[in-house]
Amino acid sequence: MSVKCYAESMPRWTVGVCVLATLCVATPATQVPSTVAAPAVASAATLVKHFLWTVTAPDAPTSYLMGALHVLTPEYYPLSPRIEQAFAASKVLIEEADLDELNNPATTKGLMGKAMLTDGRTLEQLIPGDLFAKVMERADKLGLPRMAVQRMKPWLVAISLTAPTLQAAGFKPEHGVDKHFFDRAKKSGMPHRALETLAFQFDRLDQLSPVLQEALLRSTIEEIDAQVSSIKSMAEAWSRGDVAAIEKLVPAATAPELHQRLLVERNAAWVSAVDDCVKQQTPCFIVVGAAHLVGPDSLVAMLQKKGYKVEQQ
C-alpha cells in the first residue's frame, strides 16, 4: 500500500496539501502504470471526455460535478471549453473546504495543534526503530528539522515527507483545480460554499488508529520515490477523463478502513448538498477530489441510486 496526498507553524504547504487533497488515497504501487503517454495536455478541447458530470432531475436546472486534482502543474491549463461552459452556467460554487480558512492564523494554529504530539511523547517512541531511522534519513534529505519531525504524529510525517517531492516535480496546491475555481469565484463575486470544515478534514486523519498511521508512514517511506510517476499518471488519466484508470489507482480493497473513512462516508454526507441545489433550483458547480467520483461507492453512484441522472461529459 502506498500513500498519495493530493497537491504554518509547520510550512504552510503541509496544511494545504493535507486538506486540499482527498486527504490521503491509499493505492498499491503495482497498479500504477509504468509509463505515461507523452503530453496529453496539448489540446484539452480535443478530449472526448472530461472529469465532469452533469446532474439532472425533473424540473430542476442542471448542476455539475467536477473531479479535481488538488495539486497540478500549469501545463494542464487552460481547462477544456466544456468545463468552462459548465462553470459559467452555474450560480454557486461548492467545494470540499473553504480555502479562506487557510488564511486564518487561529484556524491553522489550531489544526496544527491537532497534528502534533503534545503529551510529551516523541515520534521515536511511537514507531519501530527501523522505520524511525528511515524517516529521519528522508527528513534530513528534505531539510526538515529533526526536532520538528519528532513532534509530529505519524500521519503528518507521511504528508510532510511526500509533499516536497510532489512540489519539486511542479505539482503544487496553487495549481490545483479547486484553487483555480475558488479564486475565480471570489474574483467574480460568485457565491461559494464548503462541504466540510478544515477541522473535520483534519479529524479524518487524526482519528486514524495508531496501527494504520504507522502503516501509512511506512508505505510512504518505502514508495515515496515512486510518487512523482504516480501523480503524473493520475494527472494524465484525469486530463483524458479516464475514469477506469483513476479507479485503478484508488482500489477499496487495499485499505478498506481508509477507503471507508476518507471516501465513502464523506460521499454519503455530500449527497445532501446536491439535494439542496435541486430543491433551491440553483445550478451548482461542485468540485471534489477525483477519487470521490469513481467506483461503486462514489458520489456519482450514490446520486444515481437516488434517482438523479448523472452523465460524464
Secondary structure, 3 states (H helix, E strand, C coil): CEEECCCCCCCHHHHHHHHHCCCCEEECHHHCCCCCCCCCCCCHHHCCCCCEEEEECCCCCCEEEEEECCCECHHHCCCCHHHHHHHHCCCEEEECCCHHHHHCHHHHHHHHHHHECCCCCCHHHHCCHHHHHHHHHHHHHHCCCHHHHHCECHHHHHHHHHHHHHHHCCCEHHHCHHHHHHHHHHHHCCCEEECCCHHHHHHHHHCCCHHHHHHHHHHHHHHHHHHHHHHHHHHHHHHCCCHHHHHHHCCCCCCHHHHHHHHHHHHHHHHHHHHHHHHCCCCEEEEEEHHHHCCCCCHHHHHHHCCCEEEEC
